Amino acid sequence: MILRRFEETPAPRASVIILVYANATYLEAALRSVLESTDPRFPYEVIVVLNGVAPDVAATVRQSAYGARIVESEANLGFGGGCNFGAAHARAPYLVFLNDDVTVCWGWLEALVSTADARPDAGAVGSRILNADGTVQEAGSVIVADGSTAPVGRGLPGDTPRYRALRKVDYASACSLLVRRSVFESVGGFDERYFPAYYEDVDLALKLRQGGWAVLYQPASQLVHAESASTTSDFKSYLFRRNGRTLRRIWKSTLPAFEPRDPSDAVTLARAIRRAKGSVAEVLIVDDRLPDAGLGSGYGRMAELCADLADGPYSLTFYPTTGAPSGNSLGQWGIEVVDGDLNAYIRDPATRIDIAVISRPHNWERAAAAIRRYHPDAAVIYDAEALFHRRIRQQLELEPDPVRRASREREYRAAYDLEGRIARGADHLVCVSGVEEKTLRDFAPQTPIDHLVATARGIVAGTAPFAGRRPHAIFVAGWMAGPGSPNVDALRWYVREVAPLIADGLTEAVTIVTGGNPPAEVLQLRSSAVRLVGFVDDLAGAYGAARVAIAPIRFGAGVKIKTIEALQYGVPVVATTTGAEGIVLDEPDAIAVRDDPQGFADAVLRLLCDEAAWTRAHAATRRQAERWRTAPRRTWRDIIDDVSARRTSGAVTPAALVALERVRGLSAR
C-alpha cells in the first residue's frame, strides 16, 4: 500500500532526475527510498524520464511513480541526452541526477543541497556510494592521464572511518550527482557524443574544472547502488573502450596533468587524492579521541583547532589513539579520520606528513620518533593542553600516605623528565597559560612557543536575570580520567567540606553536576542537594538556569576550560586557586577565588542569595566574555601558517636539525 506520494512543490530547491530505459525493475524501490529518506518538509521535485521505453515499461512506471512528474522522450537519447531532456523540464536551482538502480539513505538529498549552499565554488557534489553487500563502491574518484578512472575506497567496509570527509575530487559518479543548474547550462550539460552511456560524467567534471568550478564529494549523502544493473558486461566493456577514446580525443591537452598510470597501488592513489584536493600541506593531528567539547580533558580545545583549520589550504588527517568510531564526526570539516596501527600508518609509503600536531605526552612517545624517521622534513608541533608533571606535583602535596607519596614522587620525576624531552624535541610548542609557557621556556629556550587563550567560539552569554534563575550552582565535569582524576577529588572535597556549609545557609540550594558515565565513587556523592544529571545536550540551557558555576579543583594543570566556559556563558564563578589558574582577567569580579571550605561556601551563598552582588558579578562576566570575543588573538591557523612558512623556507629549529642528523645516522647503518 502506498502511504506517501511526492507532493507538488511550488518552489523546489532540487530537481531529482531519474532515467528509465530498458526496464523498471529497480525504479519503485528507488522512488520509495527517496520518499522515505528525504525530509517531507524539504522542497524538492522528482522527474522520471521515460527514455524511449517500451509501452509496457511506460505503463509500469506510470502505475508505480508515487506521484512523481513523468516526462517522455519517444527515442532513447542515451544517458547524457536523457539527463539533458529531464533537466530542461526541471524548475529547481539544483539538478540531482539519480540512477534508477539505487536506494538512498536518510538525508542524502539535504546533504548535497546544504553542501552546495555552503560552497559557492562547487559546480557539482557527489555522494558516498555503497555496494549491496555494504562495502564501499566509490568515495569520489580520480582521473588518470589515459582517460580511465579509479574509484576511491572501493572494497572497504561500509563502516570504515576512512574517506568520510568532504573533499575536492577529480569527479564523482552521476549515479547520484548534484549539479548547479546555472553551471550545468553554461557548460552545455552532458555531452551527447558519449551515447548511449559512460564517461559523460567524467567529461562533465572536466568541463566544470575547466570553468573554475570544484567537484566535491560529500560522504554525508549516502546510497546503495546496484552497479551497471541495466547494462550487460560485454556491452559495457565495449562502451568503455569506445567512449574512453572519445574522452581522450576531446581532452587530449588536459589529461596529461593527471596521474600517468592507473592508480591501482596505494601510493599513486594517495598522490592523486592529494592533487585533487589542492592542499598546500598535509597535517596529521594525533590525540586520544576525536574532539568533543562535552568530553572535557582538553578535547574542546582540539575542536577549536579543527574549526580553525577547516576550510583552509591544509589537508587534515586525525588519528585518535584510543580508536576511531565508525563514521567521521569531523567529516563535514573536511578532516579525514584514520584507524589501525599508528606506526604502520606513519611508515606507509602512501602517507605524507608535512606538519604533525601531537597532543599529550603518551601520544608523543607513540608517534614522534616514527614521524622523525619516516618523514624527516615534517615539522612537529607539541600541543601542551596541560603539563602533567605540574598536576602530579599538586597531587603529591595533597597525599598524606608516605608509601603513595613515594610512588607519586617517582611518577612526578618521570613526567617532568618526559615533558622536558618533548619540549626540547618539538619544532613548535603550544600551551594554554602563561604559567606553563614559562615552564616550557625554561625547558626549551630556543623553541618557538605560542600561548593560546582557551576560549571557545560560538558561545553567547546568557541574559536571564537573577530572579529568572534557580538557586543552583553548576559543576560541569568530565569523568573520562577515572576515579583518580581532579574532577573526582574536587567533587569529593566539595560534597564533604563545602556543601554542608551551603546547606546551613540556604536549605533549598542545589548543586547540579554534569558529565556522562561518572565513576562509582562519584555516584556515591549524590544527594538531594547534589544532583548528577549526566551528559547535557543543552549546555547553554544548563548554565542559563544556574546562578553560579563552581570549579573546586585542588590539583591540575593547564587552564580549567570549564571556568572559562562558564564566564563565556555569563555565569559568575567560585573557584579554587587551581581552578582559576592561568586565566588572565580584565574583570576580577567575575571570579571569586577561595581555597578554604568556609570561604568557598560563603562566596557561593553570596551569589545564590544576594541579587545585587550577583548582578554585579554577572555584568563582569559578560564584559569579560565580550573582551575575549573582540580581542585580537592568535589562532591555530596562524600557528600552522607560520610553521608551514618556516618549513618551506628551509628555516628549521634545533630540534629538527638534531632529529634529521639522527635519521641520517639510522639510514647509514
C-alpha positions in Angstrom: 0.0 0.0 0.0 1.3 3.4 -0.9 1.5 5.5 2.2 3.0 8.6 0.8 3.4 10.3 -2.6 5.6 13.0 -4.0 3.9 16.4 -3.4 3.9 19.2 -5.9 6.2 21.9 -4.6 5.8 25.5 -5.9 9.5 26.4 -5.4 11.7 23.3 -5.2 15.3 23.6 -4.1 16.3 20.5 -6.0 15.0 18.6 -9.1 15.8 14.9 -8.8 16.1 13.5 -12.3 15.8 9.7 -12.8 16.1 8.0 -16.2 14.3 4.8 -17.1 15.2 2.9 -20.3 15.3 -0.9 -20.6 13.0 -1.8 -17.7 11.5 -0.5 -14.5 12.7 -3.4 -12.3 14.5 -1.2 -9.7 12.6 2.1 -10.1 9.9 1.5 -7.5 12.5 0.7 -4.8 14.5 3.8 -5.8 11.4 6.1 -5.6 10.3 4.6 -2.4 13.7 5.2 -0.8 13.7 8.8 -1.9 10.3 9.3 -0.3 11.3 7.6 2.9 14.8 9.1 3.2 14.1 12.7 2.4 12.5 15.1 4.9 9.0 15.8 3.7 9.5 19.4 4.7 12.3 19.8 2.3 11.1 21.3 -1.0 12.1 19.1 -3.9 10.6 17.6 -7.0 11.2 14.2 -8.8 11.2 13.9 -12.5 11.1 10.5 -14.1 12.4 10.5 -17.7 10.9 7.7 -19.9 13.9 7.5 -22.2 12.5 5.7 -25.3 11.0 2.9 -23.2 8.7 0.2 -24.5 4.9 0.7 -23.9 4.7 -2.0 -21.2 7.6 -0.3 -19.3 5.9 3.1 -19.6 2.7 1.6 -18.2 4.6 0.1 -15.2 6.3 3.4 -14.5 3.0 5.3 -14.5 1.5 2.9 -12.1 4.3 3.0 -9.6 5.7 6.5 -9.8 4.4 7.6 -6.4 3.1 10.9 -7.9 6.5 11.8 -9.5 6.4 14.0 -12.6 6.9 11.9 -15.7 8.3 13.3 -19.0 8.7 11.1 -22.0 11.1 11.0 -25.0 9.9 8.8 -27.8 13.5 8.0 -28.7 16.3 6.7 -26.5 18.5 9.8 -26.0 21.2 7.9 -24.1 22.2 8.7 -20.5 23.6 12.2 -21.3 20.8 13.1 -23.6 18.1 11.8 -21.3 19.5 13.7 -18.4 19.6 16.9 -20.5 16.0 16.2 -21.5 15.0 15.9 -17.9 17.0 19.0 -16.9 15.0 21.0 -19.5 11.9 20.2 -17.5 13.4 21.0 -14.1 12.4 24.0 -12.0 14.9 24.0 -9.2 18.3 25.8 -9.0 20.0 22.4 -8.3 19.8 19.4 -10.6 20.3 16.0 -8.9 20.9 13.1 -11.3 20.0 9.8 -9.7 20.2 6.3 -11.2 17.0 4.1 -11.0 19.0 1.2 -9.5 19.9 2.9 -6.2 18.3 3.1 -2.8 19.2 6.3 -0.9 19.9 6.7 2.8 18.3 9.3 5.2 19.3 12.9 4.5 21.1 12.1 1.2 19.5 15.0 -0.7 19.6 17.6 2.1 23.4 16.9 2.5 24.0 17.5 -1.2 22.0 20.7 -1.2 23.4 22.1 2.0 26.9 21.5 0.8 26.2 23.4 -2.5 24.7 26.2 -0.5 27.7 26.5 1.8 30.3 26.1 -1.0 29.6 28.7 -3.8 32.7 27.4 -5.6 31.1 23.9 -6.0 29.8 23.2 -9.5 28.9 19.6 -8.5 28.6 17.5 -5.4 28.6 13.7 -5.4 27.6 11.1 -2.9 29.2 8.2 -1.0 28.2 5.0 -2.8 28.0 1.6 -1.3 27.6 -1.9 -2.8 24.7 -4.1 -2.0 26.9 -6.1 0.4 27.6 -2.9 2.4 31.2 -2.3 1.1 32.3 0.9 -0.4 31.8 1.3 -4.1 33.0 4.8 -4.5 34.1 7.7 -2.2 34.8 10.0 -5.1 37.1 9.1 -8.0 40.3 10.1 -9.6 41.1 10.6 -13.3 44.1 9.0 -15.0 46.0 10.6 -17.9 44.8 7.9 -20.3 41.2 9.0 -19.5 40.4 6.0 -17.3 39.2 6.5 -13.7 39.7 4.8 -10.3 37.1 4.9 -7.5 38.5 5.8 -4.1 37.9 3.4 -1.2 36.4 0.5 -3.3 36.0 -2.7 -1.3 36.5 -1.1 2.2 33.9 -2.0 4.9 31.0 0.4 4.8 31.5 1.5 8.4 35.2 2.4 7.9 36.1 5.9 9.1 38.4 6.2 6.0 37.3 8.6 3.2 34.4 10.0 5.2 35.4 13.7 4.8 34.1 16.3 2.5 36.8 17.0 -0.1 37.5 18.1 -3.7 37.7 15.2 -6.2 38.5 14.8 -9.9 35.0 13.6 -10.5 32.0 11.9 -8.8 29.7 9.4 -10.4 26.5 10.7 -11.9 24.6 7.8 -10.3 24.0 10.4 -7.6 25.3 13.8 -8.5 24.1 17.4 -7.7 25.0 20.0 -10.4 24.3 23.7 -10.0 21.7 24.3 -12.7 23.2 27.6 -14.0 26.6 26.0 -14.3 25.1 22.9 -16.0 23.5 25.1 -18.6 26.6 27.3 -19.0 28.8 24.2 -20.0 26.1 22.7 -22.3 25.0 19.9 -20.0 26.2 16.4 -20.6 28.0 15.8 -23.9 25.8 13.6 -26.0 28.7 12.3 -28.1 29.1 9.6 -25.3 25.8 8.0 -26.4 24.4 5.8 -25.1 26.4 5.8 -21.8 29.6 6.0 -19.8 32.2 8.8 -19.5 29.7 11.7 -19.8 30.0 12.3 -16.1 33.8 12.4 -16.4 33.5 14.8 -19.3 31.2 17.0 -17.3 33.6 17.1 -14.4 36.4 18.2 -16.7 34.2 20.9 -18.1 33.4 22.1 -14.6 37.0 22.1 -13.6 38.0 23.9 -16.8 35.5 26.6 -15.9 37.0 27.0 -12.4 34.3 25.1 -10.6 35.1 22.5 -7.9 33.7 19.0 -7.8 33.1 17.9 -4.3 32.5 14.5 -2.6 30.0 14.6 0.3 30.0 11.4 2.4 27.0 12.5 4.4 25.0 11.8 1.3 25.0 8.0 1.1 23.2 5.4 -1.1 23.4 1.8 -2.2 23.9 1.2 -6.0 23.4 -2.0 -8.0 26.3 -1.1 -10.3 25.6 -1.5 -14.0 22.4 -3.3 -13.4 21.0 -2.1 -16.7 23.9 -3.0 -19.0 25.5 -6.3 -19.9 29.2 -6.7 -19.1 30.3 -7.3 -22.7 28.4 -4.2 -24.0 29.7 -2.2 -21.0 33.3 -3.1 -21.9 32.7 -2.1 -25.5 31.2 1.3 -24.4 34.1 2.0 -22.0 36.7 1.4 -24.7 34.9 3.5 -27.3 33.9 6.4 -25.1 37.3 6.3 -23.5 38.8 7.1 -26.9 36.3 9.9 -27.3 37.3 11.4 -24.0 41.0 11.2 -24.8 40.4 12.9 -28.1 38.3 15.7 -26.6 40.6 16.3 -23.6 44.0 15.4 -25.1 45.5 18.7 -23.9 44.1 18.4 -20.3 44.5 14.7 -19.4 48.4 14.8 -19.1 48.0 16.8 -15.9 46.5 13.7 -14.2 48.3 10.6 -12.9 50.3 8.9 -15.7 49.1 5.4 -14.9 46.2 3.6 -13.3 46.5 4.4 -9.5 45.9 0.8 -8.5 48.7 1.0 -6.0 48.1 2.9 -2.8 51.0 5.4 -3.2 49.7 6.6 -6.6 46.1 6.7 -5.4 47.1 8.8 -2.3 49.1 11.2 -4.5 46.0 11.5 -6.8 43.7 12.3 -3.9 46.1 14.9 -2.6 46.4 16.5 -6.0 42.6 16.7 -6.4 42.3 18.4 -3.0 44.8 21.0 -4.0 46.2 21.4 -0.4 49.4 23.2 0.3 50.4 20.8 3.1 49.4 17.6 4.8 48.7 17.9 8.5 48.4 14.9 10.9 46.8 15.5 14.2 47.2 12.9 17.0 45.1 12.9 20.2 43.4 10.3 22.3 39.9 10.8 20.9 38.0 12.7 18.3 37.5 16.3 19.6 34.3 17.0 21.6 33.9 19.9 24.0 31.5 17.8 26.0 34.2 15.3 27.0 36.3 17.8 28.9 40.0 17.0 29.3 41.1 19.4 26.6 39.1 17.9 23.9 37.2 21.1 23.4 40.5 22.8 22.6 41.1 20.2 20.0 37.7 21.0 18.5 38.8 24.6 18.3 42.0 23.5 16.4 39.9 21.6 13.9 37.5 24.5 13.5 40.4 27.0 13.0 41.9 24.8 10.2 38.7 23.8 8.5 38.1 25.2 5.0 41.7 26.4 4.9 44.6 25.4 2.5 45.7 22.4 4.5 44.7 18.8 4.2 43.9 17.4 7.7 44.0 13.9 9.0 43.1 13.0 12.5 44.4 9.9 14.3 42.6 9.0 17.6 44.9 6.7 19.5 42.2 5.1 21.6 40.3 4.0 18.4 38.1 5.6 15.7 34.4 5.1 15.9 32.5 4.2 12.7 31.7 7.2 10.7 33.6 10.5 11.0 32.3 13.4 13.1 34.9 15.6 11.6 34.0 14.8 8.0 31.9 18.0 7.5 35.0 20.0 8.3 36.9 18.1 5.6 39.0 16.3 8.1 39.9 12.6 7.4 40.0 10.1 10.3 42.3 7.1 10.1 42.3 4.0 12.2 44.5 0.9 12.6 48.1 0.9 13.9 49.5 4.4 14.2 53.1 3.5 13.4 52.0 1.4 10.4 50.2 4.4 9.1 53.2 6.7 9.6 55.5 4.1 7.9 53.1 3.6 5.0 54.7 4.9 1.7 51.3 6.3 0.8 51.2 8.5 3.8 52.6 12.1 3.6 53.1 14.2 6.7 54.3 17.8 6.3 53.2 19.0 9.7 52.2 16.9 12.7 50.3 18.2 15.8 50.6 15.8 18.8 48.7 16.3 22.0 49.5 14.6 25.3 52.8 13.1 26.4 51.9 9.4 25.8 50.9 10.2 22.2 54.3 12.0 21.7 56.0 8.8 22.8 53.9 6.8 20.4 54.3 8.9 17.3 57.2 11.4 17.4 60.1 9.1 16.7 58.4 7.4 13.8 57.4 10.7 12.2 61.0 12.0 12.6 62.4 8.8 11.0 59.9 8.3 8.1 59.0 12.0 7.5 62.3 13.8 8.3 61.2 17.0 6.6 58.0 17.3 8.7 57.6 20.0 11.3 56.4 18.5 14.6 54.2 20.6 17.0 53.5 19.6 20.5 50.2 20.7 21.9 50.7 21.0 25.7 47.0 21.2 26.7 48.4 20.7 30.2 51.8 19.9 31.7 51.1 16.7 33.5 54.1 16.9 35.8 52.6 20.0 37.5 49.3 18.2 38.2 51.2 15.3 39.7 53.2 17.6 41.9 50.0 19.1 43.3 48.6 15.6 43.9 51.8 14.8 45.8 51.3 17.8 48.1 47.8 16.5 49.0 48.9 12.9 49.6 49.2 12.0 53.3 50.3 8.4 52.9 54.1 8.0 52.8 54.1 4.9 50.5 51.8 6.6 48.0 53.8 9.8 48.3 56.9 7.9 47.3 55.2 6.4 44.3 53.8 9.7 43.3 57.2 11.3 43.6 58.6 8.8 41.1 55.7 9.4 38.8 56.3 13.2 39.0 60.0 12.8 38.2 59.3 10.6 35.2 56.6 13.1 33.9 58.9 16.1 34.4 61.7 14.4 32.5 59.4 13.3 29.7 57.8 16.7 29.2 61.2 18.3 29.2 62.4 16.0 26.5 59.2 16.7 24.5 59.7 20.5 24.8 63.3 20.2 23.6 62.3 17.7 20.8 59.4 19.7 19.3 59.7 22.2 16.5 57.0 24.4 18.0 55.1 24.4 21.3 51.6 25.4 22.1 50.2 25.9 25.6 47.2 27.5 27.3 48.6 29.5 30.2 51.4 32.0 31.0 52.5 29.8 33.9 53.0 26.8 31.6 54.6 29.0 28.9 57.3 29.9 31.4 57.9 26.3 32.3 58.2 25.3 28.6 60.5 28.3 28.0 62.8 27.0 30.8 62.8 23.6 29.2 63.5 24.8 25.7 64.6 28.4 25.4 65.1 28.4 21.7 61.9 26.6 20.6 59.0 28.9 19.4 56.1 28.9 21.8 52.5 30.0 21.4 50.2 30.7 24.3 46.6 30.4 23.1 43.7 31.7 25.1 41.4 28.7 25.7 38.1 30.4 24.8 35.6 28.6 22.6 33.9 30.2 19.6 30.1 30.5 19.2 29.2 30.8 22.9 26.7 33.5 23.7 26.4 34.8 27.3 23.0 34.2 28.8 20.9 37.2 29.8 18.4 35.7 32.3 18.3 37.9 35.4 18.8 36.7 39.0 15.1 36.1 39.5 14.9 34.1 36.3 17.4 31.5 37.6 17.2 28.9 40.3 19.3 28.9 43.5 21.6 26.4 41.7 25.3 26.0 41.5 26.6 24.1 38.5 29.7 21.9 38.2 30.4 21.0 34.6 32.7 18.0 34.7 34.1 15.2 32.6 34.8 11.8 34.1 37.0 10.2 31.4 40.1 10.3 33.6 38.6 7.9 36.1 38.4 7.8 39.9 41.8 9.4 40.4 41.0 12.5 38.4 41.0 16.1 39.5 37.2 16.3 39.0 36.5 13.3 41.3 38.8 14.8 44.0 37.1 18.2 43.5 33.6 16.9 43.9 34.5 14.8 46.9 36.0 17.8 48.7 33.1 20.0 47.7 30.4 17.5 48.9 32.2 16.7 52.2 33.6 20.1 53.1 31.6 22.8 51.3 28.1 21.6 50.5 27.1 21.1 54.2 28.0 24.8 54.9 26.0 25.9 51.9 23.0 23.9 53.1 23.3 25.6 56.5 22.9 28.9 54.9 20.3 28.1 52.2 18.4 24.8 52.5 16.9 25.0 49.0 20.4 25.3 47.4 21.2 22.6 44.8 24.4 21.8 43.0 24.0 20.4 39.5 26.8 18.1 38.4 27.0 17.2 34.7 29.1 14.6 32.8 28.3 11.2 31.4 29.5 7.9 32.8 30.7 9.1 36.2 32.7 6.5 38.2 31.1 4.7 41.1 32.8 7.0 43.7 31.0 9.9 42.1 27.7 8.2 42.2 28.0 7.7 45.9 28.3 11.5 46.4 24.9 12.4 45.0 22.1 13.6 47.3 19.0 15.8 47.2 21.4 18.8 47.3 23.9 17.4 44.8 22.2 16.1 41.7 24.1 14.2 39.0 22.3 14.9 35.7 24.7 13.0 33.3 25.6 14.3 29.8 23.8 17.5 29.0 22.9 18.3 25.4 21.9 21.8 26.0 24.8 23.3 28.0 23.7 26.8 27.3 20.3 26.0 29.0 22.0 24.4 31.9 24.3 27.4 32.5 21.3 29.8 31.9 19.3 28.2 34.7 22.2 28.5 37.3 23.3 31.4 39.4 26.9 30.3 40.0 29.4 27.9 38.5 31.9 26.2 40.7 35.5 24.9 40.0 36.6 23.4 43.3 39.7 21.9 41.7 42.6 21.1 44.1 45.1 19.8 41.7 45.5 20.1 37.9 47.5 21.6 35.1 46.8 23.9 32.2 43.8 26.1 32.3 40.4 24.9 33.5 38.3 25.3 30.4 35.2 24.8 32.5 36.0 28.0 34.3 36.5 30.0 31.1 33.4 28.4 29.6 31.2 29.4 32.5 32.4 33.0 32.2 31.7 33.0 28.4 28.1 31.8 29.2 27.8 34.8 31.6 27.8 32.8 34.9 29.8 34.0 37.8 32.4 31.5 39.1 33.6 30.5 42.5 36.9 28.6 42.1 39.9 27.5 44.0 43.3 28.9 43.1 43.9 25.9 40.9 40.5 26.2 39.3 41.3 29.8 38.3 45.0 29.3 37.4 46.3 30.8 34.2 43.1 32.8 33.5 44.0 36.4 32.9 41.0 38.6 33.7 40.2 42.3 33.0 37.1 41.9 35.2 38.3 40.4 38.5 34.7 40.4 40.0 33.8 37.6 37.5 35.6 35.0 39.7 35.7 34.6 43.4 38.8 32.6 44.4 38.6 30.7 47.7 40.6 27.7 48.9 39.1 27.1 52.3 35.7 25.4 52.7 34.1 28.2 54.6 35.3 30.9 52.3 34.2 28.8 49.2 30.8 28.2 50.8 30.4 31.9 51.7 31.2 33.0 48.1 28.7 30.6 46.6 26.0 31.6 49.1 26.6 35.3 48.3 25.9 34.7 44.6 23.0 32.4 45.3 21.2 34.9 47.7 22.4 38.4 47.1 20.8 39.8 43.9 22.9 42.9 43.9 26.2 41.0 44.3 25.1 38.5 41.6 24.1 41.3 39.2 27.5 42.9 39.5 29.3 39.6 39.0 27.1 38.7 36.1 27.8 42.0 34.4 31.5 41.4 34.9 31.3 38.0 33.3 29.5 39.5 30.3 32.1 42.3 29.9 34.9 39.7 30.2 33.3 37.4 27.6 33.0 40.3 25.2 36.6 41.4 25.7 37.7 37.8 24.9 35.4 37.7 21.9 36.7 41.0 20.4 40.3 41.0 21.4 42.9 40.2 18.6 44.1 36.7 19.2 46.4 34.1 17.7 44.7 31.0 16.3 45.8 27.6 15.3 45.5 28.7 11.7 48.1 31.4 12.4 50.4 28.9 14.0 50.2 26.4 11.2 50.7 29.2 8.6 53.9 30.2 10.5 55.2 26.7 10.9 54.4 25.9 7.2 56.2 29.1 6.1 59.3 28.2 8.2 59.3 24.7 6.8 59.0 25.7 3.2 61.6 28.5 3.6 64.1 26.0 5.0 64.3 27.6 8.4 64.4 24.7 10.9 64.6 24.6 14.7 67.4 23.0 16.6 65.1 20.1 17.4 64.5 19.4 13.7 68.3 19.5 13.0 69.0 17.0 15.8 66.2 14.7 14.5 67.5 15.0 10.9 71.0 14.0 12.0 69.6 11.1 13.9 67.6 9.9 10.8 70.7 10.2 8.7 72.6 8.1 11.1 70.0 5.4 11.1 70.0 5.4 7.3 73.7 5.0 7.1 73.7 1.8 9.3 
